[in-house]
Amino acid sequence: MDLCRNCPFADFTHKNKDLIDIYQYFQSFCIDEGNQIFSEEESLRGGYCIREGNCLVFKCCSNGNEQMINLVTRGEVLGIRSVINEEQTNLGARVITQLKGCFIPKSVFFQLLNEHPIFTRFIVNKLAEYVKNTDDKIISLRQKTFVKKQRSYF
């Protein structure tokens, strides 16, 4: 449990003692800089809770270039939209600085969603936060000049 201090679920489980045992189903991971976590059109086997490090979420353009979509950092959950929808990813993710965290297998994730309404609410809140952040980015980009748009990504 000590390793999960920065996990997005840590705060949640400490408030809901009956869920502390969920950590036994999580698998720790450490992925080195430059490695791909997943690529576009991949079926994910579960979600990733980021405890430490950064990763780049991107979309490959038709010309082969990557378009940065998001920078995922400590305390965020990666891949849950594709897991919940049971669809292939539409984005890729690559490690920028060594990434540490926990992997939640899809079966465990769905079991938690089905058996724990509090967990379900937590996930819905994470998804709502993601939608809000996306809305904010769209509004911000529409209001900036081209040069400012380029700078906001770097």
C-alpha positions as CSV (number, residue, x, y, z in Angstrom):
1,M,0.0,0.0,0.0
2,D,3.0,2.3,0.6
3,L,3.8,2.3,-3.1
4,C,0.3,3.5,-3.9
5,R,0.5,6.8,-2.0
6,N,0.2,8.8,-5.3
7,C,-2.3,6.4,-6.9
8,P,-5.6,8.0,-8.0
9,F,-7.4,5.2,-6.0
10,A,-5.4,5.7,-2.8
11,D,-7.4,8.6,-1.4
12,F,-10.6,6.9,-2.6
13,T,-9.9,3.5,-0.9
14,H,-8.7,5.1,2.4
15,K,-12.1,6.7,2.7
16,N,-13.8,3.4,1.8
17,K,-12.1,0.8,4.0
18,D,-14.0,-2.1,2.5
19,L,-12.2,-1.5,-0.8
20,I,-8.6,-1.5,0.5
21,D,-8.3,-5.2,-0.6
22,I,-8.6,-4.2,-4.2
23,Y,-4.9,-3.5,-4.3
24,Q,-4.2,-7.2,-4.3
25,Y,-5.6,-7.4,-7.8
26,F,-3.5,-4.5,-9.2
27,Q,-0.2,-5.3,-10.9
28,S,2.8,-2.9,-10.4
29,F,4.6,-1.8,-13.5
30,C,7.7,0.3,-14.4
31,I,8.1,1.3,-18.0
32,D,11.2,3.1,-19.2
33,E,11.4,6.3,-21.2
34,G,10.6,6.1,-24.9
35,N,8.6,2.8,-24.6
36,Q,5.1,2.6,-26.0
37,I,2.4,1.8,-23.5
38,F,-0.2,1.1,-26.2
39,S,-0.8,2.1,-29.8
40,E,-3.8,3.1,-31.8
41,E,-6.4,0.4,-32.6
42,E,-5.2,-1.8,-29.8
43,S,-7.5,-3.7,-27.5
44,L,-6.5,-2.9,-23.9
45,R,-6.4,-5.6,-21.3
46,G,-7.0,-3.1,-18.5
47,G,-6.3,0.5,-17.2
48,Y,-3.2,2.1,-15.9
49,C,-3.0,4.1,-12.7
50,I,0.0,6.5,-12.9
51,R,1.9,6.8,-9.7
52,E,5.1,8.4,-11.0
53,G,6.3,9.8,-14.3
54,N,4.8,11.2,-17.5
55,C,3.5,9.9,-20.7
56,L,2.4,11.4,-24.0
57,V,-1.0,10.6,-25.5
58,F,-1.0,11.2,-29.2
59,K,-2.8,10.6,-32.5
60,C,-0.9,9.5,-35.7
61,C,-1.8,11.8,-38.6
62,S,-2.1,10.6,-42.2
63,N,1.3,12.1,-43.0
64,G,2.9,9.9,-40.3
65,N,3.5,12.7,-37.8
66,E,2.2,12.4,-34.2
67,Q,-0.2,15.0,-32.9
68,M,0.1,15.5,-29.1
69,I,-3.3,15.1,-27.5
70,N,-2.5,15.1,-23.8
71,L,0.3,14.8,-21.2
72,V,-0.7,12.3,-18.5
73,T,1.0,12.7,-15.2
74,R,1.0,11.4,-11.6
75,G,-2.4,10.6,-10.2
76,E,-4.2,10.1,-13.5
77,V,-5.8,7.0,-15.0
78,L,-4.9,5.9,-18.5
79,G,-7.0,3.8,-20.9
80,I,-10.3,3.6,-18.9
81,R,-12.5,4.9,-21.7
82,S,-11.4,2.2,-24.1
83,V,-11.7,-0.4,-21.4
84,I,-15.2,0.7,-20.4
85,N,-16.4,0.9,-24.0
86,E,-14.7,-2.4,-24.8
87,E,-13.3,-0.8,-28.0
88,Q,-9.9,-0.4,-29.5
89,T,-8.0,2.7,-28.6
90,N,-8.1,5.6,-31.0
91,L,-4.9,7.1,-29.5
92,G,-1.4,5.9,-28.6
93,A,0.6,6.5,-25.5
94,R,4.4,6.7,-25.0
95,V,6.5,7.2,-21.9
96,I,8.3,10.5,-21.6
97,T,9.9,10.0,-18.2
98,Q,10.0,6.6,-16.5
99,L,6.5,5.5,-15.6
100,K,5.5,3.7,-12.5
101,G,2.1,2.6,-11.3
102,C,-0.4,-0.1,-11.2
103,F,-2.2,-2.0,-14.0
104,I,-5.9,-2.9,-13.3
105,P,-6.9,-6.0,-15.4
106,K,-10.1,-5.5,-17.3
107,S,-11.9,-8.3,-15.4
108,V,-11.1,-6.8,-12.0
109,F,-12.1,-3.3,-13.3
110,F,-15.5,-4.5,-14.3
111,Q,-16.0,-6.5,-11.1
112,L,-15.3,-3.4,-9.1
113,L,-17.7,-1.4,-11.3
114,N,-20.4,-4.0,-10.8
115,E,-20.0,-4.7,-7.1
116,H,-19.0,-1.3,-5.7
117,P,-21.3,1.7,-6.5
118,I,-18.8,4.0,-4.8
119,F,-16.0,2.8,-7.1
120,T,-18.4,3.4,-10.1
121,R,-19.0,6.9,-8.9
122,F,-15.3,7.5,-8.6
123,I,-14.7,6.3,-12.2
124,V,-17.6,8.5,-13.5
125,N,-16.1,11.5,-11.8
126,K,-12.7,10.7,-13.5
127,L,-14.4,10.5,-16.9
128,A,-16.3,13.8,-16.2
129,E,-13.0,15.5,-15.2
130,Y,-11.5,14.2,-18.5
131,V,-14.4,15.7,-20.5
132,K,-14.2,19.0,-18.7
133,N,-10.4,19.2,-19.4
134,T,-11.0,18.4,-23.0
135,D,-13.7,21.1,-23.3
136,D,-11.3,23.6,-21.7
137,K,-8.6,22.7,-24.2
138,I,-10.9,23.1,-27.2
139,I,-12.1,26.5,-26.0
140,S,-8.5,27.6,-25.3
141,L,-7.2,26.5,-28.7
142,R,-10.1,28.2,-30.6
143,Q,-9.2,31.5,-28.9
144,K,-5.5,31.5,-29.6
145,T,-3.6,32.5,-32.7
146,F,-1.7,29.8,-34.6
147,V,1.7,30.7,-32.9
148,K,0.1,30.6,-29.4
149,K,-1.5,27.2,-30.3
150,Q,2.0,25.8,-31.2
151,R,3.5,27.1,-27.9
152,S,0.7,25.6,-25.8
153,Y,1.8,22.1,-26.9
154,F,5.4,22.6,-25.9
